[in-house]
Amino acid sequence: MLEISPSKVVQIIFQHREGPIAAAELHAFIDGLNVDEKAHLTALAWVGRGAFEPEDFAEALVTAHTQATTPTADYLIGMPHLAENLEAGLEAMGIDVTGEEEDLL
């Protein structure tokens, strides 16, 4: 089960798409997440980019916890296509975020 709310993931997707305008807000938002939320967010991005399959999410979580050597915000913001990876990860995990997206628009 995902231990970061889909609405937070959608918020990160929207902020990432705003580019440099929202970069400081995005960094602060990710920094404000707890350790488990950061690991789930990272694992979700990895599933979205194909580094892990959805059925291997637990393994991705362990990897996210044990291999976190840089601040999560720095790592994720530096990831090419973060927003697309998170969207693909949500979809691969079968998480519908339609309501959350509408709330942010």
MOZITA-V337805 format. One record per backbone hydrogen bond with DSSP energy under -1.0 kcal/mol. NH is the residue of the N-H (numbers start at 1). CO is the residue of the C=O. If there is no record, write none. Layout:
nh=NH co=CO
nh=NH co=CO
//
This chain:
nh=9 co=5
nh=10 co=6
nh=11 co=7
nh=12 co=8
nh=13 co=9
nh=14 co=10
nh=15 co=11
nh=16 co=12
nh=17 co=13
nh=19 co=16
nh=21 co=18
nh=22 co=19
nh=26 co=22
nh=27 co=23
nh=28 co=24
nh=29 co=25
nh=30 co=26
nh=31 co=27
nh=32 co=28
nh=33 co=30
nh=38 co=34
nh=39 co=35
nh=40 co=36
nh=41 co=37
nh=42 co=38
nh=43 co=39
nh=44 co=40
nh=45 co=41
nh=46 co=42
nh=47 co=43
nh=48 co=44
nh=49 co=45
nh=51 co=46
nh=56 co=53
nh=57 co=54
nh=60 co=56
nh=61 co=57
nh=62 co=58
nh=63 co=59
nh=64 co=60
nh=65 co=61
nh=66 co=62
nh=67 co=63
nh=69 co=67
nh=75 co=71
nh=76 co=72
nh=77 co=73
nh=78 co=74
nh=79 co=76
nh=82 co=79
nh=85 co=81
nh=86 co=82
nh=87 co=83
nh=88 co=84
nh=89 co=85
nh=90 co=86
nh=91 co=87
nh=92 co=88
nh=93 co=89
nh=94 co=91
nh=95 co=90
nh=101 co=97
nh=102 co=98
nh=103 co=99
nh=104 co=100
//
